[in-house]
Amino acid sequence: MLTIYERCGGFATVRRIVTDFYDRVFDEEALARHFVAVDMARLIDHQTKFVSFLLDGPASFSDDHLERVHAHLAIGLPEFDLMTEVMSETLADHGLGAEDIAIVDQRLRQRESIIVTVR
């Protein structure tokens, strides 16, 4: 059985999804503020690996790492919810099915407590 990563087209497709995702993030003022002065090429590379991980691809990420990189960002639950919504919309627009999108959403939401730092 193929993984979501394999069904969607692998690394090149995931990179396009992540690039599109960040284009959409910058359209959301509540999210865009977190990326001022960020090296976007580096972030897109990192996030392509993370999204590949969420899709059962060949990358791995620990929750400790995710917690460390998000700790200083002061992310609230509304921003997290908006980010997951934007991700789901982006995945749908790139042809992923509802079941696969639900799996990715669940995997992101399982990490809410380590990404959201403002309660």
MMTF fields as JSON, N, C-alpha, C and O atoms, coordinates in Angstrom:
{
  "mmtfVersion": "1.0.0",
  "mmtfProducer": "UNKNOWN",
  "numBonds": 475,
  "numAtoms": 476,
  "numGroups": 119,
  "numChains": 1,
  "numModels": 1,
  "chainsPerModel": [1],
  "groupsPerChain": [119],
  "chainIdList": ["A"],
  "bondAtomList": [4, 2, 8, 6, 12, 10, 16, 14, 20, 18, 24, 22, 28, 26, 32, 30, 36, 34, 40, 38, 44, 42, 48, 46, 52, 50, 56, 54, 60, 58, 64, 62, 68, 66, 72, 70, 76, 74, 80, 78, 84, 82, 88, 86, 92, 90, 96, 94, 100, 98, 104, 102, 108, 106, 112, 110, 116, 114, 120, 118, 124, 122, 128, 126, 132, 130, 136, 134, 140, 138, 144, 142, 148, 146, 152, 150, 156, 154, 160, 158, 164, 162, 168, 166, 172, 170, 176, 174, 180, 178, 184, 182, 188, 186, 192, 190, 196, 194, 200, 198, 204, 202, 208, 206, 212, 210, 216, 214, 220, 218, 224, 222, 228, 226, 232, 230, 236, 234, 240, 238, 244, 242, 248, 246, 252, 250, 256, 254, 260, 258, 264, 262, 268, 266, 272, 270, 276, 274, 280, 278, 284, 282, 288, 286, 292, 290, 296, 294, 300, 298, 304, 302, 308, 306, 312, 310, 316, 314, 320, 318, 324, 322, 328, 326, 332, 330, 336, 334, 340, 338, 344, 342, 348, 346, 352, 350, 356, 354, 360, 358, 364, 362, 368, 366, 372, 370, 376, 374, 380, 378, 384, 382, 388, 386, 392, 390, 396, 394, 400, 398, 404, 402, 408, 406, 412, 410, 416, 414, 420, 418, 424, 422, 428, 426, 432, 430, 436, 434, 440, 438, 444, 442, 448, 446, 452, 450, 456, 454, 460, 458, 464, 462, 468, 466, 472, 470],
  "bondOrderList": [1, 1, 1, 1, 1, 1, 1, 1, 1, 1, 1, 1, 1, 1, 1, 1, 1, 1, 1, 1, 1, 1, 1, 1, 1, 1, 1, 1, 1, 1, 1, 1, 1, 1, 1, 1, 1, 1, 1, 1, 1, 1, 1, 1, 1, 1, 1, 1, 1, 1, 1, 1, 1, 1, 1, 1, 1, 1, 1, 1, 1, 1, 1, 1, 1, 1, 1, 1, 1, 1, 1, 1, 1, 1, 1, 1, 1, 1, 1, 1, 1, 1, 1, 1, 1, 1, 1, 1, 1, 1, 1, 1, 1, 1, 1, 1, 1, 1, 1, 1, 1, 1, 1, 1, 1, 1, 1, 1, 1, 1, 1, 1, 1, 1, 1, 1, 1, 1],
  "groupList": [{"groupName": "MET", "atomNameList": ["N", "CA", "C", "O"], "elementList": ["N", "C", "C", "O"], "formalChargeList": [0, 0, 0, 0], "bondAtomList": [1, 0, 2, 1, 3, 2], "bondOrderList": [1, 1, 2], "singleLetterCode": "M", "chemCompType": "L-PEPTIDE LINKING"}, {"groupName": "LEU", "atomNameList": ["N", "CA", "C", "O"], "elementList": ["N", "C", "C", "O"], "formalChargeList": [0, 0, 0, 0], "bondAtomList": [1, 0, 2, 1, 3, 2], "bondOrderList": [1, 1, 2], "singleLetterCode": "L", "chemCompType": "L-PEPTIDE LINKING"}, {"groupName": "THR", "atomNameList": ["N", "CA", "C", "O"], "elementList": ["N", "C", "C", "O"], "formalChargeList": [0, 0, 0, 0], "bondAtomList": [1, 0, 2, 1, 3, 2], "bondOrderList": [1, 1, 2], "singleLetterCode": "T", "chemCompType": "L-PEPTIDE LINKING"}, {"groupName": "ILE", "atomNameList": ["N", "CA", "C", "O"], "elementList": ["N", "C", "C", "O"], "formalChargeList": [0, 0, 0, 0], "bondAtomList": [1, 0, 2, 1, 3, 2], "bondOrderList": [1, 1, 2], "singleLetterCode": "I", "chemCompType": "L-PEPTIDE LINKING"}, {"groupName": "TYR", "atomNameList": ["N", "CA", "C", "O"], "elementList": ["N", "C", "C", "O"], "formalChargeList": [0, 0, 0, 0], "bondAtomList": [1, 0, 2, 1, 3, 2], "bondOrderList": [1, 1, 2], "singleLetterCode": "Y", "chemCompType": "L-PEPTIDE LINKING"}, {"groupName": "GLU", "atomNameList": ["N", "CA", "C", "O"], "elementList": ["N", "C", "C", "O"], "formalChargeList": [0, 0, 0, 0], "bondAtomList": [1, 0, 2, 1, 3, 2], "bondOrderList": [1, 1, 2], "singleLetterCode": "E", "chemCompType": "L-PEPTIDE LINKING"}, {"groupName": "ARG", "atomNameList": ["N", "CA", "C", "O"], "elementList": ["N", "C", "C", "O"], "formalChargeList": [0, 0, 0, 0], "bondAtomList": [1, 0, 2, 1, 3, 2], "bondOrderList": [1, 1, 2], "singleLetterCode": "R", "chemCompType": "L-PEPTIDE LINKING"}, {"groupName": "CYS", "atomNameList": ["N", "CA", "C", "O"], "elementList": ["N", "C", "C", "O"], "formalChargeList": [0, 0, 0, 0], "bondAtomList": [1, 0, 2, 1, 3, 2], "bondOrderList": [1, 1, 2], "singleLetterCode": "C", "chemCompType": "L-PEPTIDE LINKING"}, {"groupName": "GLY", "atomNameList": ["N", "CA", "C", "O"], "elementList": ["N", "C", "C", "O"], "formalChargeList": [0, 0, 0, 0], "bondAtomList": [1, 0, 2, 1, 3, 2], "bondOrderList": [1, 1, 2], "singleLetterCode": "G", "chemCompType": "PEPTIDE LINKING"}, {"groupName": "PHE", "atomNameList": ["N", "CA", "C", "O"], "elementList": ["N", "C", "C", "O"], "formalChargeList": [0, 0, 0, 0], "bondAtomList": [1, 0, 2, 1, 3, 2], "bondOrderList": [1, 1, 2], "singleLetterCode": "F", "chemCompType": "L-PEPTIDE LINKING"}, {"groupName": "ALA", "atomNameList": ["N", "CA", "C", "O"], "elementList": ["N", "C", "C", "O"], "formalChargeList": [0, 0, 0, 0], "bondAtomList": [1, 0, 2, 1, 3, 2], "bondOrderList": [1, 1, 2], "singleLetterCode": "A", "chemCompType": "L-PEPTIDE LINKING"}, {"groupName": "VAL", "atomNameList": ["N", "CA", "C", "O"], "elementList": ["N", "C", "C", "O"], "formalChargeList": [0, 0, 0, 0], "bondAtomList": [1, 0, 2, 1, 3, 2], "bondOrderList": [1, 1, 2], "singleLetterCode": "V", "chemCompType": "L-PEPTIDE LINKING"}, {"groupName": "ASP", "atomNameList": ["N", "CA", "C", "O"], "elementList": ["N", "C", "C", "O"], "formalChargeList": [0, 0, 0, 0], "bondAtomList": [1, 0, 2, 1, 3, 2], "bondOrderList": [1, 1, 2], "singleLetterCode": "D", "chemCompType": "L-PEPTIDE LINKING"}, {"groupName": "HIS", "atomNameList": ["N", "CA", "C", "O"], "elementList": ["N", "C", "C", "O"], "formalChargeList": [0, 0, 0, 0], "bondAtomList": [1, 0, 2, 1, 3, 2], "bondOrderList": [1, 1, 2], "singleLetterCode": "H", "chemCompType": "L-PEPTIDE LINKING"}, {"groupName": "GLN", "atomNameList": ["N", "CA", "C", "O"], "elementList": ["N", "C", "C", "O"], "formalChargeList": [0, 0, 0, 0], "bondAtomList": [1, 0, 2, 1, 3, 2], "bondOrderList": [1, 1, 2], "singleLetterCode": "Q", "chemCompType": "L-PEPTIDE LINKING"}, {"groupName": "LYS", "atomNameList": ["N", "CA", "C", "O"], "elementList": ["N", "C", "C", "O"], "formalChargeList": [0, 0, 0, 0], "bondAtomList": [1, 0, 2, 1, 3, 2], "bondOrderList": [1, 1, 2], "singleLetterCode": "K", "chemCompType": "L-PEPTIDE LINKING"}, {"groupName": "SER", "atomNameList": ["N", "CA", "C", "O"], "elementList": ["N", "C", "C", "O"], "formalChargeList": [0, 0, 0, 0], "bondAtomList": [1, 0, 2, 1, 3, 2], "bondOrderList": [1, 1, 2], "singleLetterCode": "S", "chemCompType": "L-PEPTIDE LINKING"}, {"groupName": "PRO", "atomNameList": ["N", "CA", "C", "O"], "elementList": ["N", "C", "C", "O"], "formalChargeList": [0, 0, 0, 0], "bondAtomList": [1, 0, 2, 1, 3, 2], "bondOrderList": [1, 1, 2], "singleLetterCode": "P", "chemCompType": "L-PEPTIDE LINKING"}],
  "groupTypeList": [0, 1, 2, 3, 4, 5, 6, 7, 8, 8, 9, 10, 2, 11, 6, 6, 3, 11, 2, 12, 9, 4, 12, 6, 11, 9, 12, 5, 5, 10, 1, 10, 6, 13, 9, 11, 10, 11, 12, 0, 10, 6, 1, 3, 12, 13, 14, 2, 15, 9, 11, 16, 9, 1, 1, 12, 8, 17, 10, 16, 9, 16, 12, 12, 13, 1, 5, 6, 11, 13, 10, 13, 1, 10, 3, 8, 1, 17, 5, 9, 12, 1, 0, 2, 5, 11, 0, 16, 5, 2, 1, 10, 12, 13, 8, 1, 8, 10, 5, 12, 3, 10, 3, 11, 12, 14, 6, 1, 6, 14, 6, 5, 16, 3, 3, 11, 2, 11, 6],
  "groupIdList": [1, 2, 3, 4, 5, 6, 7, 8, 9, 10, 11, 12, 13, 14, 15, 16, 17, 18, 19, 20, 21, 22, 23, 24, 25, 26, 27, 28, 29, 30, 31, 32, 33, 34, 35, 36, 37, 38, 39, 40, 41, 42, 43, 44, 45, 46, 47, 48, 49, 50, 51, 52, 53, 54, 55, 56, 57, 58, 59, 60, 61, 62, 63, 64, 65, 66, 67, 68, 69, 70, 71, 72, 73, 74, 75, 76, 77, 78, 79, 80, 81, 82, 83, 84, 85, 86, 87, 88, 89, 90, 91, 92, 93, 94, 95, 96, 97, 98, 99, 100, 101, 102, 103, 104, 105, 106, 107, 108, 109, 110, 111, 112, 113, 114, 115, 116, 117, 118, 119],
  "secStructList": [7, 7, 7, 2, 2, 2, 2, 2, 6, 1, 2, 2, 2, 2, 2, 2, 2, 2, 2, 2, 2, 2, 2, 2, 2, 6, 6, 7, 2, 2, 2, 2, 4, 4, 4, 6, 6, 7, 7, 2, 2, 2, 2, 2, 2, 2, 2, 2, 2, 2, 2, 2, 2, 2, 6, 6, 7, 1, 7, 7, 7, 7, 2, 2, 2, 2, 2, 2, 2, 2, 4, 4, 4, 7, 7, 5, 2, 2, 2, 2, 2, 2, 2, 2, 2, 2, 2, 2, 2, 2, 2, 2, 2, 6, 6, 7, 7, 2, 2, 2, 2, 2, 2, 2, 2, 2, 2, 2, 2, 6, 6, 2, 2, 2, 2, 7, 7, 5, 7],
  "xCoordList": [0.842, 0.0, 0.884, 1.845, 0.57, 1.35, 1.022, -0.109, 2.021, 1.8, 1.15, 1.11, 0.65, 0.094, 1.179, 0.914, 2.387, 3.537, 3.738, 3.921, 3.706, 3.911, 2.731, 2.93, 1.512, 0.326, 0.26, -0.231, 0.754, 0.655, 1.78, 1.715, 2.803, 3.845, 5.231, 6.149, 5.411, 6.742, 7.236, 6.461, 8.558, 9.205, 8.89, 8.578, 8.965, 8.737, 7.332, 7.144, 6.35, 4.971, 4.814, 4.162, 5.406, 5.309, 5.941, 5.416, 7.045, 7.687, 6.752, 6.661, 6.065, 5.106, 3.954, 3.501, 3.495, 2.425, 2.88, 2.144, 4.075, 4.591, 4.79, 4.469, 5.309, 5.498, 4.156, 4.027, 3.163, 1.818, 1.236, 0.618, 1.427, 0.955, 1.485, 0.719, 2.782, 3.337, 2.865, 2.742, 2.596, 1.981, 0.644, 0.306, -0.103, -1.398, -1.239, -2.013, -0.248, 0.014, 0.279, -0.182, 1.012, 1.32, 0.094, 0.115, -0.969, -2.23, -3.036, -4.027, -2.616, -3.3, -2.468, -1.431, -2.918, -2.15, -1.779, -0.664, -2.691, -2.432, -1.294, -0.602, -1.1, -0.025, 1.249, 2.349, 1.103, 2.262, 3.206, 4.413, 2.676, 3.513, 4.607, 5.617, 4.416, 5.407, 6.609, 7.588, 6.535, 7.569, 8.354, 9.039, 8.246, 9.023, 10.503, 10.879, 11.315, 12.774, 13.169, 14.231, 12.332, 12.645, 13.223, 12.731, 14.243, 14.824, 13.831, 13.809, 13.013, 11.925, 12.435, 11.809, 13.525, 14.057, 14.408, 14.106, 15.037, 15.402, 14.161, 14.085, 13.186, 11.96, 11.187, 10.69, 11.081, 10.366, 11.058, 10.391, 12.372, 13.102, 12.763, 12.459, 12.818, 12.516, 11.071, 10.809, 10.144, 8.734, 8.395, 7.48, 9.118, 8.907, 9.235, 8.538, 10.272, 10.622, 9.563, 9.182, 9.087, 8.071, 6.768, 6.184, 6.32, 5.084, 5.277, 4.357, 6.446, 6.74, 6.578, 6.019, 7.067, 6.917, 5.44, 5.033, 4.639, 3.21, 2.506, 1.489, 3.065, 2.487, 3.092, 2.909, 3.809, 4.489, 5.649, 5.961, 6.279, 7.448, 8.715, 8.658, 9.861, 11.136, 11.807, 12.989, 11.106, 11.693, 11.131, 10.076, 11.847, 11.334, 11.58, 12.561, 10.669, 10.755, 10.329, 9.362, 11.043, 10.643, 9.762, 9.879, 8.895, 8.073, 8.939, 8.596, 10.046, 10.965, 11.488, 11.556, 11.853, 12.356, 11.254, 11.502, 10.059, 8.953, 8.672, 8.414, 8.721, 8.485, 9.556, 9.235, 10.814, 11.915, 11.776, 11.946, 11.47, 11.435, 10.198, 10.187, 9.167, 7.959, 7.852, 7.02, 8.664, 8.525, 8.529, 7.768, 9.347, 9.491, 8.488, 8.516, 7.614, 6.755, 5.43, 4.726, 5.08, 3.835, 2.622, 1.851, 2.473, 1.367, 0.166, 0.262, -0.962, -2.209, -3.053, -2.786, -4.06, -4.939, -5.646, -5.742, -6.145, -6.775, -5.812, -6.214, -4.549, -3.56, -3.29, -3.172, -3.194, -2.976, -4.135, -3.924, -5.356, -6.532, -6.532, -6.848, -6.179, -6.118, -5.044, -5.263, -3.898, -2.813, -3.254, -2.976, -3.934, -4.369, -5.43, -5.482, -6.27, -7.277, -6.607, -6.981, -5.625, -4.899, -4.183, -4.161, -3.6, -2.928, -3.924, -3.649, -5.067, -6.071, -6.552, -6.696, -6.8, -7.227, -6.148, -6.444, -4.903, -3.797, -3.683, -3.521, -3.769, -3.696, -4.83, -4.614, -6.03, -7.174, -6.95, -7.234, -6.444, -6.206, -5.102, -4.994, -4.289, -3.236, -3.648, -2.813, -4.928, -5.466, -5.506, -5.859, -5.153, -5.256, -6.716, -7.507, -7.068, -8.439, -8.782, -7.901, -10.07, -10.561, -10.001, -9.678, -9.883, -9.369, -7.906, -7.522, -7.099, -5.686, -5.543, -4.693, -6.37, -6.332, -6.708, -6.1, -7.694, -8.105, -6.973, -6.806, -6.202, -5.071, -4.016, -3.501, -3.697, -2.694, -3.198, -2.443, -4.472, -5.043, -4.947, -4.58, -5.274, -5.182, -3.746, -3.514, -2.798, -1.392, -0.905, -0.107, -1.377, -1.033, -1.682, -1.028, -2.941, -3.672, -3.146, -3.283, -2.558, -1.928, -0.729, -0.287, -0.218, 0.943, 0.569, 1.444, -0.722, -1.189, -0.539, -0.096, -0.476, 0.026, 1.498, 1.958, 2.24, 3.66, 3.925, 5.025, 2.937, 3.085, 2.428, 2.957, 1.279, 0.545, 1.162, 1.211, 1.634, 2.302, 1.545, 1.876, 0.539, -0.261, -1.651, -2.369, -2.007, -3.323, -4.254, -5.4],
  "yCoordList": [-1.19, 0.0, 1.25, 1.33, 2.203, 3.437, 4.385, 4.422, 5.15, 6.178, 7.401, 7.519, 8.295, 9.554, 10.281, 10.826, 10.287, 10.932, 10.379, 11.142, 9.088, 8.455, 8.726, 8.995, 8.657, 8.895, 10.332, 10.579, 11.272, 12.674, 13.079, 14.146, 12.247, 12.553, 12.769, 13.106, 12.585, 12.658, 14.071, 15.024, 14.172, 15.392, 16.617, 17.678, 16.49, 17.658, 18.209, 19.425, 17.336, 17.781, 18.403, 19.436, 17.782, 18.33, 19.72, 20.616, 19.9, 21.223, 22.27, 23.395, 21.899, 22.826, 23.133, 24.274, 22.114, 22.311, 23.283, 24.203, 23.083, 23.936, 25.369, 26.321, 25.528, 26.871, 27.576, 28.747, 26.874, 27.432, 27.74, 28.788, 26.837, 27.056, 28.384, 29.17, 28.638, 29.884, 31.101, 32.175, 30.981, 32.091, 32.448, 33.625, 31.443, 31.657, 32.195, 33.047, 31.7, 32.166, 33.668, 34.383, 34.149, 35.575, 36.422, 37.637, 35.799, 36.512, 36.635, 37.365, 35.928, 35.943, 36.76, 36.295, 37.959, 38.853, 38.2, 38.383, 37.45, 36.814, 35.805, 35.574, 35.21, 34.23, 34.881, 34.545, 35.795, 36.396, 37.075, 37.125, 37.594, 38.317, 37.446, 37.962, 36.139, 35.225, 35.011, 34.375, 35.533, 35.229, 36.454, 36.414, 37.528, 38.729, 38.398, 37.845, 38.725, 38.516, 37.035, 36.711, 36.152, 34.723, 34.368, 34.834, 33.561, 33.051, 32.046, 30.881, 32.504, 31.672, 30.467, 29.408, 30.586, 29.426, 28.317, 27.145, 28.697, 27.714, 27.133, 25.929, 28.002, 27.542, 26.597, 25.566, 26.931, 26.065, 24.714, 23.684, 24.707, 23.436, 22.622, 21.432, 23.27, 22.597, 22.087, 20.942, 22.955, 22.583, 21.506, 20.711, 21.475, 20.408, 19.07, 18.081, 19.038, 17.801, 17.47, 16.31, 18.488, 18.247, 17.742, 16.773, 18.389, 17.947, 16.554, 15.737, 16.282, 14.924, 13.92, 12.84, 14.28, 13.441, 13.206, 12.079, 14.273, 14.142, 13.234, 12.614, 13.165, 12.353, 10.956, 10.239, 10.569, 9.261, 9.151, 8.067, 10.286, 10.285, 9.95, 9.53, 10.136, 9.66, 10.577, 10.393, 11.539, 12.442, 12.114, 11.491, 12.542, 12.355, 13.614, 14.33, 13.862, 15.021, 14.6, 13.857, 15.071, 14.775, 15.915, 17.059, 15.577, 16.609, 17.592, 18.77, 17.13, 18.028, 19.114, 20.285, 18.72, 19.685, 20.692, 21.897, 20.208, 21.103, 22.085, 23.263, 21.606, 22.478, 23.568, 24.734, 23.196, 24.167, 25.255, 26.435, 24.882, 25.884, 26.778, 27.86, 26.343, 27.158, 27.923, 28.824, 27.59, 28.148, 29.675, 30.267, 30.313, 31.78, 32.531, 33.761, 31.826, 32.47, 32.995, 33.723, 32.651, 33.12, 32.839, 33.741, 31.59, 31.169, 30.853, 30.085, 31.454, 31.19, 30.16, 29.836, 29.659, 28.649, 29.151, 28.395, 30.393, 30.858, 30.818, 30.478, 31.166, 31.119, 29.676, 29.378, 28.8, 27.387, 26.844, 26.15, 27.158, 26.702, 27.246, 26.524, 28.51, 29.108, 28.43, 28.159, 28.158, 27.49, 26.111, 25.736, 25.354, 24.019, 24.115, 23.272, 25.139, 25.362, 25.681, 25.13, 26.564, 26.918, 25.693, 25.484, 24.888, 23.672, 22.735, 22.212, 22.519, 21.622, 22.12, 21.33, 23.416, 23.996, 23.816, 23.49, 24.031, 23.887, 22.441, 22.187, 21.506, 20.091, 19.722, 19.004, 20.211, 19.921, 20.487, 19.827, 21.706, 22.334, 21.645, 21.835, 20.851, 20.088, 18.632, 17.783, 18.358, 17.076, 15.974, 14.84, 16.278, 15.242, 15.03, 15.973, 13.785, 13.449, 13.798, 14.037, 13.822, 14.206, 13.312, 13.802, 12.028, 11.112, 11.422, 11.431, 11.676, 12.005, 13.348, 13.507, 14.306, 15.617, 15.481, 16.119, 14.664, 14.449, 13.832, 14.164, 12.948, 12.332, 13.387, 13.436, 14.224, 15.282, 16.247, 16.636, 16.634, 17.538, 16.921, 17.6, 15.649, 14.965, 14.968, 15.206, 14.709, 14.676, 16.052, 16.162, 17.096, 18.454, 18.752, 19.271, 18.43, 18.727, 17.933, 18.373, 16.789, 16.03, 16.794, 16.512, 17.735, 18.517, 19.925, 20.754, 20.182, 21.499, 21.942, 23.085, 21.071, 21.454, 21.833, 22.508, 21.425, 21.799, 22.949, 23.5, 23.314, 24.443, 25.693, 26.796, 25.52, 26.654, 26.975, 26.129, 28.21, 28.61, 29.704, 30.019, 30.281, 31.327, 30.756, 30.406, 30.671, 30.089, 31.157, 30.868],
  "zCoordList": [0.0, 0.0, 0.0, 0.765, -0.835, -0.937, 0.211, 0.697, 0.638, 1.652, 1.007, -0.217, 1.828, 1.312, 0.522, -0.55, 1.048, 0.405, -1.001, -1.95, -1.134, -2.439, -3.374, -4.559, -2.854, -3.678, -4.192, -5.293, -3.396, -3.828, -4.78, -5.391, -4.912, -5.892, -5.328, -6.076, -4.021, -3.433, -3.164, -3.084, -3.027, -2.551, -3.411, -2.871, -4.724, -5.588, -5.403, -5.364, -5.29, -5.073, -3.695, -3.546, -2.695, -1.338, -1.288, -0.626, -1.973, -2.005, -2.629, -2.138, -3.703, -4.324, -3.353, -3.259, -2.644, -1.663, -0.574, -0.216, -0.055, 1.024, 0.525, 1.238, -0.674, -1.234, -1.374, -1.016, -1.888, -2.02, -0.646, -0.454, 0.31, 1.671, 2.221, 2.778, 2.071, 2.602, 1.833, 2.422, 0.547, -0.181, 0.46, 0.588, 0.856, 1.487, 2.915, 3.352, 3.624, 4.991, 4.982, 5.872, 3.992, 3.928, 3.617, 3.816, 3.133, 2.924, 4.217, 4.265, 5.258, 6.55, 7.547, 8.02, 7.859, 8.729, 10.057, 10.546, 10.637, 11.93, 11.855, 12.846, 10.694, 10.526, 9.996, 10.432, 9.071, 8.404, 9.391, 9.154, 10.486, 11.448, 12.052, 12.53, 12.033, 12.592, 11.661, 12.05, 10.455, 9.466, 9.001, 7.979, 9.753, 9.45, 9.654, 10.687, 8.703, 8.763, 8.855, 9.386, 8.351, 8.33, 6.969, 5.942, 6.959, 5.719, 5.136, 5.535, 4.192, 3.685, 2.9, 2.952, 2.191, 1.466, 2.454, 2.225, 3.531, 4.561, 5.236, 5.482, 5.533, 6.17, 5.254, 5.709, 3.982, 3.045, 2.936, 2.842, 2.947, 2.927, 4.175, 4.089, 5.321, 6.589, 6.609, 6.979, 6.204, 6.232, 5.2, 5.413, 4.1, 3.121, 3.76, 3.535, 4.537, 5.255, 6.305, 6.46, 7.028, 8.052, 7.434, 7.919, 6.378, 5.725, 5.128, 5.158, 4.595, 4.115, 5.25, 5.061, 6.415, 7.611, 7.925, 8.204, 7.878, 8.159, 7.149, 7.458, 5.936, 4.866, 4.804, 3.82, 5.853, 5.92, 4.935, 4.443, 4.657, 3.785, 4.548, 5.704, 3.905, 4.456, 5.479, 5.771, 6.021, 7.015, 8.391, 8.512, 9.425, 10.78, 11.601, 11.399, 12.526, 13.415, 14.803, 14.967, 15.789, 17.161, 17.675, 17.237, 18.598, 19.223, 20.01, 20.106, 20.569, 21.274, 20.345, 20.719, 19.145, 18.154, 17.808, 17.78, 17.548, 17.214, 18.34, 18.092, 19.569, 20.709, 20.801, 21.033, 20.621, 20.684, 19.623, 19.93, 18.387, 17.323, 17.392, 16.804, 18.096, 18.196, 19.514, 19.63, 20.499, 21.85, 21.882, 22.647, 21.091, 21.142, 20.266, 20.226, 19.574, 18.582, 19.135, 18.435, 20.349, 20.973, 20.086, 19.759, 19.712, 18.857, 19.735, 20.693, 19.395, 20.102, 19.359, 18.202, 20.035, 19.44, 18.177, 17.211, 18.141, 16.898, 15.702, 14.589, 15.937, 14.855, 14.439, 13.251, 15.406, 15.1, 14.276, 13.282, 14.687, 13.949, 12.519, 11.574, 12.37, 11.038, 10.194, 9.013, 10.785, 10.066, 9.588, 8.449, 10.44, 10.025, 8.929, 8.032, 9.004, 7.963, 6.627, 5.592, 6.655, 5.433, 4.873, 3.66, 5.749, 5.277, 4.607, 3.527, 5.228, 4.651, 3.295, 2.361, 3.178, 1.898, 0.838, -0.312, 1.23, 0.291, -0.188, -1.381, 0.74, 0.365, -0.592, -1.568, -0.313, -1.184, -2.584, -3.583, -2.643, -3.94, -4.732, -5.944, -4.058, -4.738, -4.961, -5.272, -4.799, -5.189, -4.145, -4.468, -2.894, -1.87, -1.521, -1.506, -1.242, -0.901, 0.535, 1.361, 0.814, 2.145, 3.245, 4.327, 2.993, 4.009, 4.342, 5.512, 3.317, 3.546, 4.254, 5.13, 3.874, 4.52, 5.996, 6.855, 6.283, 7.677, 8.492, 9.665, 7.89, 8.591, 8.908, 10.025, 7.935, 8.155, 9.224, 10.114, 9.141, 10.14, 11.536, 12.494, 11.646, 12.943, 13.46, 14.645, 12.592, 13.002, 13.438, 14.369, 12.775, 13.212, 14.561, 15.466, 14.693, 15.932, 17.122, 18.263, 16.877, 17.961, 18.531, 19.645, 17.79, 18.219, 18.697, 18.947, 18.82, 19.244, 20.55, 20.659, 21.524, 22.851, 22.842, 23.763, 21.842, 21.791, 20.824, 20.809, 20.023, 19.094, 19.659, 19.523, 20.29, 20.883, 22.227, 23.12, 22.365, 23.613, 24.355, 25.498, 23.721, 24.363, 24.598, 23.661, 25.86, 26.218, 26.697, 27.042]
}
